[in-house]
Amino acid sequence: MRIIPAIDIIAGQCVRLSKGDYNTSKVYNTSAVEVAKQFEDAGIEYLHVVDLDGAKSSQIMNAKVLEEIATQTNLQIDFGGGIKKDEDIITAFNSGAKQVTVGSIAATKPELFLRWLDAYGSEKVILGADCKQRKIMTQGWLDSADTDVLEFIQSYEQRGVSYTIVTDIEKDGMLSGPAIELYKEIIANTEVKLIASGGLTTVAELYKLKEIGCEAVIIGKAIYEGKITLKELSELC
């Protein structure tokens, strides 16, 4: 199972939210690039970068930060937040992203998402499936698409999606444990590679996610709050 630390960006700074609420924003480092270098120094190979400004503004806002991380580290970056039109996805790849995560467009403009999936391939376009009480959420988690998360993933599996990042918003940033039962249900009912996100707190939970069949796990607040140390992640990697 791949371990993927997360860097969420507001105004170039590394922040974390609780349950996606922008009013709970907490700055952990004024330099997202510095944090990325710390991850690389710990032997980590992958990084999940979210442009929170972009998610709220419906266009990429922190492309420069993405480019700086990509050029100053060798991390394999998947990037999301603000990818709403062709120019955005081109900007993300040109700025150094190896993969992009697309959620809102998949929920609101499926024909555009499918065009990107065909153009760039299922290894480069990840389906973002952020949900609250099982309903898919869009626009920086501000709107509901009123679609069940499992049905959402299954519909795109039929169209060739290989990867999905599933975030239970109620768990995100709360350090209350991941949505194990939801992940087990998705894994049992699809062949899509599931990347778990939200709520992870302990190393023991990492092993549980591996046991149930998650392809990867994204870790955010647990690192920044010292619940899981970079030394522990280094040993696992």
Secondary structure, 3 states (H helix, E strand, C coil): CEEEEEEEEECCEEEEEECCEEEEEEEEECCHHHHHHHHHHCCCCEEEEEEHHHHHHCCCCCHHHHHHHHHHCCCEEEEECCCCCHHHHHHHHHCCCCEEEECHHHHHCHHHHHHHHHHHCCCCEEEEEEEECCEEEECCCCEEEEEEHHHHHHHHHCCCCCEEEEEECCCCCCCCCCCHHHHHHHHHHCCCEEEEECCCCCHHHHHHHHHHCCCEEEECHHHHCCCCCHHHHHHHC
